[in-house]
Amino acid sequence: MSTILPEGEGIRRAVKWISEQRKSEPDTPISQLVHAAIAQFVLSPKDGMALIQFYQQVRDQAPGSERD
């Protein structure tokens, strides 16, 4: 039985889970963790895309990630 969560709660839980996974498995690619989180937290397509875009922005703003 699924629980109805407040809007955005699934994304918050996914981000927290990804953060925890990064600590325990630092060599796992972010993209792999993001896609696993989308499935694990049963995110809607809209929320899944928001999560992907969030981590793309994080990557693009990271020091040393100059993009043309």
Summary of the structure (lengths in Angstrom):
residues: 68
radius of gyration: 12.9
end to end distance: 46.4
largest distance: 46.4
contacts: 147
relative contact order: 0.15
helix: 65%
strand: 0%
